[in-house]
Amino acid sequence: MKDLWQRLFVALQYLLPHHALSRLVGILARSETPWVKDTFIRLFIRRFQVDLSEAEITEAERYPHFNAFFTRALREGARPLPEQADAIACPADGTVSQLGAIEGDRIFQAKGHNYSLFELLGGDHDLATEFLGGQFATVYLSPKDYHRVHMPAAGTLRETRYVPGRLFSVNQATTERVPGLFARNERLVCIFDTEQGPMAVILVGAMIVAGIETVFSGQVTPLPRHVTHSDYRNRQPITLQRGEELGRFLLGSTAIVLFARGHAEFDSALAAESPVRMGQAMGTLR
């Protein structure tokens, strides 16, 4: 019965107006009307058993709107970084969806499904070539999780690429049933130059995700329905240290990290469905 409901849920997503639904939820999530935002927040906390004890603001009613609650900051020291200078820091709280080697141009999504690195990065052949045969990690942020995304390693922003797409859910049921999911959904590709080579951090939108924000450009989505490239190489350099905030989701989704061939090795103890927390060591850089 559970499998049947999951199949129906996935099938329904092909029919729903993804963007219209997400923008409608976005309007409600920005409402500062006390009874609207307080009711929304309390229902969400109860439904998903959200723990506010680690948050900078622990009283639900003090958040000005739902988006502020959802993207809440953590208290100082709640997510310590690894002591080892070469350790890869997990970019977000959540669950490992998959991680491992990029097999040529293909990235593993779930049993029976993989997708194109070239398509994931917005159709840029030269950019995709930099990560052929490299390493990837996909972290799923559930509704109850902390929803800010942080730097896995120190890097200087080279470019961003907004890629339009659908907004399928990115939960396990959908990941297992929608081919090429992460290369189909709306996403923001951030490319950084690090001491160990190029690094990509990709923020993937999902069902009822009302927007993606970054610390260097504010709210990024929604944008026009075409790939939008921003080159940061001829601007004042934007360098973010390991563990610094990169961006956040206005409702939850997935973060994907890519490293070039030979520059990263993930911890063999991590596998699909491993719970992770932002800042924990996921592997080492070479």
C-alpha positions as CSV (number, residue, x, y, z in Angstrom):
1,M,0.0,0.0,0.0
2,K,2.8,2.4,0.8
3,D,4.4,1.8,-2.6
4,L,1.1,2.5,-4.3
5,W,0.7,5.8,-2.5
6,Q,4.3,6.8,-3.4
7,R,3.7,6.0,-7.1
8,L,0.5,8.1,-7.0
9,F,2.3,10.9,-5.4
10,V,5.0,10.9,-8.0
11,A,2.5,10.6,-10.9
12,L,0.5,13.6,-9.5
13,Q,3.6,15.7,-9.6
14,Y,3.8,15.5,-13.4
15,L,0.4,17.2,-13.5
16,L,0.7,19.9,-10.9
17,P,1.6,23.5,-11.9
18,H,4.9,23.4,-10.0
19,H,5.9,27.1,-10.2
20,A,2.4,28.5,-9.6
21,L,2.0,26.3,-6.5
22,S,5.5,27.3,-5.2
23,R,4.9,31.0,-5.7
24,L,1.5,30.8,-3.9
25,V,3.2,29.1,-0.9
26,G,5.9,31.8,-1.1
27,I,3.3,34.5,-0.7
28,L,1.9,32.8,2.5
29,A,5.4,32.2,3.8
30,R,6.2,35.9,3.6
31,S,3.0,37.0,5.4
32,E,3.7,38.9,8.6
33,T,0.0,38.7,9.8
34,P,0.4,37.2,13.3
35,W,-2.4,34.7,13.1
36,V,-1.2,33.5,9.6
37,K,2.5,33.1,10.3
38,D,2.1,31.8,13.9
39,T,-0.5,29.2,12.9
40,F,1.7,28.2,9.9
41,I,4.8,27.9,12.1
42,R,3.2,26.0,14.9
43,L,1.5,23.5,12.6
44,F,4.9,23.0,10.8
45,I,6.7,22.4,14.1
46,R,4.1,19.9,15.2
47,R,3.9,18.1,11.9
48,F,7.7,17.7,11.4
49,Q,8.8,17.7,15.0
50,V,11.2,20.6,14.5
51,D,13.7,21.1,17.3
52,L,14.3,24.8,18.0
53,S,16.6,24.2,21.0
54,E,19.7,24.8,18.7
55,A,18.3,27.9,17.0
56,E,19.4,31.4,17.7
57,I,15.7,32.3,18.4
58,T,13.9,29.5,20.2
59,E,10.5,31.2,20.6
60,A,8.3,30.5,17.5
61,E,6.3,33.6,17.8
62,R,9.4,35.9,17.6
63,Y,9.9,35.1,13.9
64,P,8.5,37.8,11.7
65,H,7.2,35.4,9.1
66,F,7.4,31.7,8.1
67,N,10.4,32.2,5.8
68,A,12.4,33.7,8.7
69,F,11.6,30.6,10.8
70,F,12.4,28.2,8.1
71,T,15.8,29.8,7.3
72,R,16.5,30.3,11.0
73,A,20.1,30.8,12.2
74,L,21.7,28.4,14.7
75,R,23.2,29.5,18.0
76,E,27.0,30.0,17.9
77,G,28.9,26.8,18.3
78,A,26.0,24.5,17.4
79,R,27.8,23.2,14.3
80,P,31.6,22.9,15.0
81,L,33.9,22.4,12.0
82,P,36.4,19.5,11.7
83,E,39.8,20.2,13.3
84,Q,41.7,18.7,10.2
85,A,42.4,21.5,7.7
86,D,42.0,19.1,4.7
87,A,38.6,17.8,5.8
88,I,35.5,18.3,3.6
89,A,32.8,19.9,5.8
90,C,29.2,18.7,5.1
91,P,27.4,21.6,3.5
92,A,24.0,21.1,5.3
93,D,22.0,19.2,7.8
94,G,20.1,16.3,6.2
95,T,20.6,12.9,4.8
96,V,23.0,11.6,2.2
97,S,21.1,10.8,-0.9
98,Q,24.1,9.4,-2.7
99,L,27.8,10.0,-2.9
100,G,30.8,8.6,-4.7
101,A,32.6,8.7,-8.0
102,I,31.3,10.5,-11.1
103,E,31.4,7.8,-13.8
104,G,32.5,9.7,-16.8
105,D,29.6,12.1,-17.4
106,R,27.1,10.2,-15.2
107,I,26.1,10.8,-11.6
108,F,24.3,8.2,-9.7
109,Q,20.8,9.2,-8.5
110,A,19.1,6.0,-7.2
111,K,18.9,2.4,-8.2
112,G,18.1,2.3,-11.9
113,H,18.7,6.1,-12.4
114,N,21.6,8.3,-13.1
115,Y,21.8,11.7,-14.8
116,S,24.2,13.8,-16.9
117,L,26.8,16.0,-15.4
118,F,26.7,18.1,-18.5
119,E,22.9,18.7,-18.1
120,L,23.2,19.3,-14.3
121,L,25.7,22.2,-14.9
122,G,23.4,23.8,-17.4
123,G,24.8,22.6,-20.7
124,D,28.3,24.0,-20.5
125,H,30.7,21.4,-22.0
126,D,33.9,23.1,-20.8
127,L,32.6,23.3,-17.2
128,A,31.4,19.7,-17.2
129,T,34.8,18.6,-18.4
130,E,36.4,20.0,-15.2
131,F,34.5,17.4,-13.1
132,L,34.6,14.3,-15.4
133,G,35.6,11.3,-13.3
134,G,35.5,13.4,-10.1
135,Q,33.6,13.0,-6.9
136,F,30.0,14.0,-5.9
137,A,27.9,14.1,-2.7
138,T,24.1,14.8,-2.7
139,V,22.6,15.9,0.6
140,Y,18.8,16.0,1.0
141,L,17.4,18.6,3.4
142,S,14.1,17.4,4.9
143,P,11.4,19.9,6.2
144,K,12.6,19.6,9.8
145,D,16.3,20.4,9.0
146,Y,18.3,23.5,9.3
147,H,18.1,25.1,5.8
148,R,21.2,27.1,5.3
149,V,23.9,25.7,3.0
150,H,27.6,26.3,3.9
151,M,30.9,25.9,2.2
152,P,32.5,22.4,2.2
153,A,35.9,24.0,1.6
154,A,37.4,27.5,1.3
155,G,37.0,28.9,-2.2
156,T,36.7,32.0,-4.4
157,L,33.6,32.4,-6.4
158,R,34.2,32.1,-10.1
159,E,30.7,32.0,-11.6
160,T,27.1,31.1,-11.1
161,R,24.7,29.5,-13.5
162,Y,20.9,29.6,-12.9
163,V,19.2,26.7,-14.7
164,P,15.4,26.8,-15.0
165,G,13.5,23.6,-14.7
166,R,10.6,21.8,-13.0
167,L,10.1,21.6,-9.2
168,F,9.6,18.0,-8.5
169,S,9.8,16.9,-4.8
170,V,13.3,15.6,-4.0
171,N,12.3,13.1,-1.3
172,Q,13.3,9.5,-1.5
173,A,10.1,8.3,-3.2
174,T,10.5,10.8,-6.0
175,T,14.3,10.4,-6.3
176,E,13.7,6.7,-6.9
177,R,11.1,7.2,-9.6
178,V,11.7,10.4,-11.6
179,P,14.6,9.9,-14.2
180,G,17.2,12.6,-14.2
181,L,15.5,14.4,-11.3
182,F,18.4,16.8,-10.3
183,A,19.1,17.7,-13.9
184,R,15.4,18.5,-14.4
185,N,14.7,20.7,-11.4
186,E,15.4,24.4,-11.1
187,R,18.8,25.0,-9.7
188,L,21.7,27.4,-9.0
189,V,25.2,26.2,-9.9
190,C,28.0,27.9,-7.9
191,I,31.5,27.3,-9.1
192,F,34.4,28.1,-6.7
193,D,38.2,27.9,-7.3
194,T,39.9,26.3,-4.3
195,E,43.5,25.3,-3.5
196,Q,42.6,21.8,-4.5
197,G,41.0,22.7,-7.8
198,P,37.4,23.6,-8.9
199,M,34.4,22.9,-6.6
200,A,30.8,23.1,-7.5
201,V,28.0,23.6,-4.9
202,I,24.6,23.2,-6.5
203,L,21.4,24.3,-4.8
204,V,18.5,22.3,-6.3
205,G,14.9,23.7,-6.0
206,A,12.0,21.4,-5.2
207,M,8.2,21.3,-4.8
208,I,6.9,24.5,-3.0
209,V,10.5,25.9,-2.8
210,A,9.6,29.6,-3.1
211,G,13.2,30.7,-3.8
212,I,16.9,30.2,-3.4
213,E,19.1,32.9,-1.8
214,T,22.8,33.4,-1.7
215,V,24.9,35.6,0.6
216,F,26.5,37.4,-2.4
217,S,23.4,38.1,-4.6
218,G,20.3,37.8,-2.4
219,Q,17.3,36.0,-3.7
220,V,18.1,34.3,-7.0
221,T,15.0,32.5,-8.0
222,P,12.6,32.8,-9.8
223,L,14.4,34.2,-12.8
224,P,13.5,34.2,-16.6
225,R,13.0,30.7,-18.1
226,H,16.5,30.4,-19.6
227,V,20.0,29.7,-18.3
228,T,21.5,32.8,-16.7
229,H,25.2,33.0,-16.3
230,S,27.0,35.4,-14.0
231,D,30.8,35.7,-14.2
232,Y,32.5,36.9,-11.0
233,R,36.1,36.8,-12.2
234,N,36.4,40.5,-13.1
235,R,34.7,41.7,-10.0
236,Q,35.8,42.2,-6.4
237,P,36.8,38.7,-5.4
238,I,34.2,36.9,-3.2
239,T,36.1,34.4,-1.0
240,L,34.2,32.2,1.5
241,Q,35.9,30.1,4.1
242,R,35.1,26.5,4.9
243,G,31.9,26.5,7.0
244,E,30.7,30.0,6.0
245,E,27.2,30.3,4.8
246,L,26.7,30.2,1.0
247,G,23.0,30.3,0.7
248,R,19.6,29.1,1.9
249,F,16.4,27.5,0.7
250,L,13.0,29.2,1.2
251,L,11.5,25.7,1.9
252,G,13.6,22.6,1.7
253,S,15.5,20.8,-1.1
254,T,18.9,19.3,-2.0
255,A,22.6,20.4,-2.1
256,I,25.0,18.7,-4.5
257,V,28.8,19.1,-4.1
258,L,31.2,18.3,-7.0
259,F,35.0,18.0,-6.9
260,A,37.4,17.4,-9.8
261,R,39.1,14.0,-10.4
262,G,41.7,13.1,-7.8
263,H,41.0,16.0,-5.5
264,A,38.6,14.5,-3.0
265,E,37.8,11.3,-1.2
266,F,34.6,10.8,0.8
267,D,34.5,8.8,4.0
268,S,33.7,5.2,3.3
269,A,31.4,5.0,6.3
270,L,29.0,7.4,4.6
271,A,26.4,5.9,2.3
272,A,22.8,6.5,1.1
273,E,20.5,7.4,3.9
274,S,23.4,8.3,6.3
275,P,22.2,11.2,8.5
276,V,24.6,14.2,8.4
277,R,24.9,17.6,10.0
278,M,26.4,20.7,8.6
279,G,30.1,21.0,9.4
280,Q,30.8,17.3,10.1
281,A,33.8,15.8,8.2
282,M,32.6,14.0,5.0
283,G,36.0,13.1,3.7
284,T,39.4,14.7,2.8
285,L,40.8,16.9,0.1
286,R,44.0,16.2,-1.8
